[in-house]
Amino acid sequence: MDIKGINKLIEDLKDNLGDALLMSDISSFKIGSSVAAYNANPKTAALVNKFSKYMLDMIVKAGVGDSCNYYAVEVAGQMMMYVLLANDYCWSILVDNKQVANGMIIVGVLPDCISGLRKMTK
């Protein structure tokens, strides 16, 4: 794991999304806690980590596939949480829907984030 690279991923995300970024947290499935964060709540990060690991295990167990790049959850009708999965890490990104379009995140932001997460967590 490249911790400087992981911190740079979060800094780049902050630069790209500005005020639309409400929270960002990269955590390890192995230790169950955060390795880098911006404006994150440790309890929320731990819950997202646990849920993501469970969901990924169920996808594999069900025979649907052996991996998942990301999933998204609408929160309170005005926020969206994207959770990226790679190499036993999850990266949760909470954004304000009123400031950035879902399609812009999926097409313009997530591909580079997923690629960067894979690279920095090898």
Secondary structure in CASP SS format (residue, H / E / C, confidence):
PFRMAT SS
TARGET T0000
AUTHOR 0000-0000-0000
METHOD secondary structure of the structure
MODEL  1
M C 1.00
D C 1.00
I H 1.00
K H 1.00
G H 1.00
I H 1.00
N H 1.00
K H 1.00
L H 1.00
I H 1.00
E H 1.00
D H 1.00
L H 1.00
K H 1.00
D H 1.00
N H 1.00
L H 1.00
G H 1.00
D H 1.00
A H 1.00
L E 1.00
L E 1.00
M E 1.00
S E 1.00
D E 1.00
I E 1.00
S E 1.00
S E 1.00
F C 1.00
K C 1.00
I C 1.00
G C 1.00
S C 1.00
S E 1.00
V E 1.00
A E 1.00
A E 1.00
Y E 1.00
N C 1.00
A C 1.00
N C 1.00
P H 1.00
K H 1.00
T H 1.00
A H 1.00
A H 1.00
L H 1.00
V H 1.00
N H 1.00
K H 1.00
F H 1.00
S H 1.00
K H 1.00
Y H 1.00
M H 1.00
L H 1.00
D H 1.00
M H 1.00
I H 1.00
V H 1.00
K H 1.00
A C 1.00
G C 1.00
V C 1.00
G C 1.00
D C 1.00
S C 1.00
C C 1.00
N C 1.00
Y E 1.00
Y E 1.00
A E 1.00
V E 1.00
E E 1.00
V E 1.00
A C 1.00
G C 1.00
Q C 1.00
M E 1.00
M E 1.00
M E 1.00
Y E 1.00
V E 1.00
L E 1.00
L E 1.00
A E 1.00
N C 1.00
D C 1.00
Y E 1.00
C E 1.00
W E 1.00
S E 1.00
I E 1.00
L E 1.00
V E 1.00
D E 1.00
N C 1.00
K C 1.00
Q C 1.00
V C 1.00
A C 1.00
N H 1.00
G H 1.00
M H 1.00
I H 1.00
I H 1.00
V H 1.00
G H 1.00
V H 1.00
L H 1.00
P H 1.00
D H 1.00
C H 1.00
I H 1.00
S H 1.00
G H 1.00
L H 1.00
R H 1.00
K H 1.00
M H 1.00
T C 1.00
K C 1.00
END
